[in-house]
Amino acid sequence: MLWLKPLLIQVFQKEVYRLSYRIEKDSIGEVKVPLEHKWGAQTERSRQNFKIGNHRMPLEVVYGLVEIKRAAAIVNYNFDKLSKEKSEVIVSVCDDILAGKWDDEFPLKVFQTGSGTQSNMNTNEVIAHLCEEKGTLIHPNDDVNMSQSSNDTFPTAMHIAALQSLQPLKAELDNWITLLSSLEEANKDIIKIGRTHLQDATPLTFGQEISGWKTMIMKAKEFIEASSEPLNHLTIGGTAVGTGLNAPAGFDIQMAAEIAKNTNLPFETEANKFYGLTSYSGISFAHGAIRALASDLMKIANDIRWLASGPRAGLGEITIPENEPGSSIMPGKVNPTQAEALTMAVCHVLGNDTTIQFASSQGNFELNVYKPVIIFNFLESVNLILDAMTSFRVNCLVGVKANVEAMTLGVERSLMLVTALSPYIGYEKCAIVAKLAHQENLSLEEAVLKLEFATKEEFNNWVRPETMI
């Protein structure tokens, strides 16, 4: 009887495997779908055929698609294309998904079809399956995807996701503006030496230096708000190629209004759907503002780590929070780690921008088929910059403190205070003073007196840092 054991084990394993999946059908044929999941045949085909990288389609895009399906159920009912029962159950399921109850049912990768069709169908299939579990038979194409095409749903979802993602970033920019305003006020009377070309320049206050950082952030917010306006325009209603085939007249306007109502964002229909399907200049433009913000964040982070350098053999003009040990070999060393993290995030955003700009240039005829990588990189940039800015603000910027002694010493030692003498003794004589002071390690006053270009009283009246700011 021992010979029966392997056979019984084999039969048991086959039965367990058979019970672990169900058969779904699409236009190509039958597909085995894991029993515990809610997606259908087209999702499973994509899951098996595109095992590329580790990047899943962002949930922000999935939720954008769900917003579209929710709105379409309402609008199609308004046009008498969908029954009240079907409309209500689709809306109910969409609300459940938007509440985060079914996040694991959207497993597809970014690197799939360039139109995003498979993610659109993933959304349709999951909604249809969940509707069936609620007792209403719903077809993923005929009902959930009614009056739509992947070619207009996915770009619409891109704009929804992009605009929604910018709202927390704008709030964080406000946090920076508030903090920098406070730092500016606290340091308004501390005079330090300015630097241009990494060389000594004329004095300014530390508050004035901070005001430059603050204005960068204020301008960044202005740029983001201005550049995000094109994201308000939704392509839904263009269907396959922009003509609106299979969608009722006015569907596009009602869809934009319904999505605006549910998201509380100022969406409206894109006037030219042929543009909306094939061009991503709006997202490209909006990411340009993120790139500009990233560039200024690089400058601010670098300024702060340079000013904090040392602390004894560098500039040492400010101190920053000591959050963790900086070296595995040098005891007591503390590094500007938050600045390093922020600048690395900036580098990544600049790389994303290159991808977005190139992918946006690749629209052919009536469709751009680089959609998933465009929105993936856009969202990654926004989320990365948001996280990096929050971390830098909370763990570094809030604790920036001026080293008044170092700043004062820098002013006293600077040769560029000689600029204040220029109206009195002229540019050429000032250059002679500066060179002599540098060559013989003299103070400016000592050099002026040695050259007999002014008296001690005249020098003290003319060279006053507090009047040079």
Stockholm file with secondary structure:
# STOCKHOLM 1.0

chainA/1-469         MLWLKPLLIQVFQKEVYRLSYRIEKDSIGEVKVPLEHKWGAQTERSRQNFKIGNHRMPLEVVYGLVEIKRAAAIVNYNFDKLSKEKSEVIVSVCDDILAGKWDDEFPLKVFQTGSGTQSNMNTNEVIAHLCEEKGTLIHPNDDVNMSQSSNDTFPTAMHIAALQSLQPLKAELDNWITLLSSLEEANKDIIKIGRTHLQDATPLTFGQEISGWKTMIMKAKEFIEASSEPLNHLTIGGTAVGTGLNAPAGFDIQMAAEIAKNTNLPFETEANKFYGLTSYSGISFAHGAIRALASDLMKIANDIRWLASGPRAGLGEITIPENEPGSSIMPGKVNPTQAEALTMAVCHVLGNDTTIQFASSQGNFELNVYKPVIIFNFLESVNLILDAMTSFRVNCLVGVKANVEAMTLGVERSLMLVTALSPYIGYEKCAIVAKLAHQENLSLEEAVLKLEFATKEEFNNWVRPETMI
#=GR chainA/1-469 SS CTTHHHHHHHHHHHHHHHTTEEEEECSSCEEEEETTCCCCHHHHHHHHHCCCSSCBCCHHHHHHHHHHHHHHHHHHHHTTSSCHHHHHHHHHHHHHHHTTTTGGGCCCBSSSCTTCHHHHHHHHHHHHHHHHHTTCCCCIIIIITTTCCHHHHHHHHHHHHHHHHHHHHHHHHHHHHHHHHHHHHHTTTCEEEEEETTEEEEEEEHHHHHHHHHHHHHHHHHHHHHHTGGGGEECTTCTTTSSCTTSCTTHHHHHHHHHHHHHTSCCEECSCHHHHHHCCHHHHHHHHHHHHHHHHHHHHHHHHHHHTCCSSSSCCCEECCCCSCCCSSSTTCCCCHHHHHHHHHHHHHHHHHHHHHHHHTTEETTEESCHHHHHHHHHHHHHHHHHHHHHHHHHTGGGCEECHHHHHHHHHHCGGGGGGGHHHHCHHHHHHHHHHHHHTTCCHHHHHHHHTSSCHHHHHHHCCGGGCC
#=GC SS_cons         CTTHHHHHHHHHHHHHHHTTEEEEECSSCEEEEETTCCCCHHHHHHHHHCCCSSCBCCHHHHHHHHHHHHHHHHHHHHTTSSCHHHHHHHHHHHHHHHTTTTGGGCCCBSSSCTTCHHHHHHHHHHHHHHHHHTTCCCCIIIIITTTCCHHHHHHHHHHHHHHHHHHHHHHHHHHHHHHHHHHHHHTTTCEEEEEETTEEEEEEEHHHHHHHHHHHHHHHHHHHHHHTGGGGEECTTCTTTSSCTTSCTTHHHHHHHHHHHHHTSCCEECSCHHHHHHCCHHHHHHHHHHHHHHHHHHHHHHHHHHHTCCSSSSCCCEECCCCSCCCSSSTTCCCCHHHHHHHHHHHHHHHHHHHHHHHHTTEETTEESCHHHHHHHHHHHHHHHHHHHHHHHHHTGGGCEECHHHHHHHHHHCGGGGGGGHHHHCHHHHHHHHHHHHHTTCCHHHHHHHHTSSCHHHHHHHCCGGGCC
//
